[in-house]
Structures are given as structure tokens and as C-alpha cells.
């Protein structure tokens, strides 16, 4: 679930693009292979965000 992903402070998943359609995600949403994320951050580094999905 998205709620289980430990993003760095100041980072938020703003949109999940699934099958070409953007969706405002809910915390209980589960990611599927092929999903694309738009992560917005003012303080986190790109490396920290990538590490959250490893």
C-alpha cells in the first residue's frame, strides 16, 4: 500500500498514472507493475526518493 512507503520528509506521491490514466492516490492504493508515480518534494533528494522504493 502507498501508506507503507517511507518517503523522505517533505515528499508526497501526488499522482499515480495507471494504464495511461492519472489518479489521485489514496493511502490504501496498491502499486501495480507499470504504474508511474509523480512525487513532489521540496526537501528530499532524488536518491532518497529512489531508496524508498527499493
N, C-alpha and C positions, 0 to 999 in steps of 0.2 A: 504494500500500500504506500501511497505517497507520504502519508503521515510517518512512516517508518524510516524515511530517508533523512539522514542527519546532514542537512545543508549547513554551510557556514553561516554565522550570524550576519544578517543583512541580505541574505539571498532568499529568493522565493520562486517557486515554479509558477509562472504566470499563465502559461498555456501549454496544453498537450495537443499535438497535431497527430490525429489518428485517421488513417485512410484518407489523408488529404483534407480533413475537416478539423479546424481549430475548436478546442473545447476548453472552457474554464474548468480546471480540475477541482474535484472535491477531495478532502483528505483520505477518504476510503477508496479512491480510484486506484486500480492496479495497472501497472505498466505492462504493455504487450510488446513483443518483438516488432520492430518497425516504427514504434512511437517516436516522435520527435518532441523535444521539450524546448520551451523558451524560458530560460532562467534569467531573472532580473536581479542585479546586485549592485550595490553601491560600495560595498566594503570588501567583499570576498574576492579572492583571486581566482582566475580560471583554473589553476591547478587544484585548489581546494574544492571547487565545484566538481571537477572530474573525479577527484578522490572519493567524493560522496557516493558515486555510482559504481565504484569498483567492488 
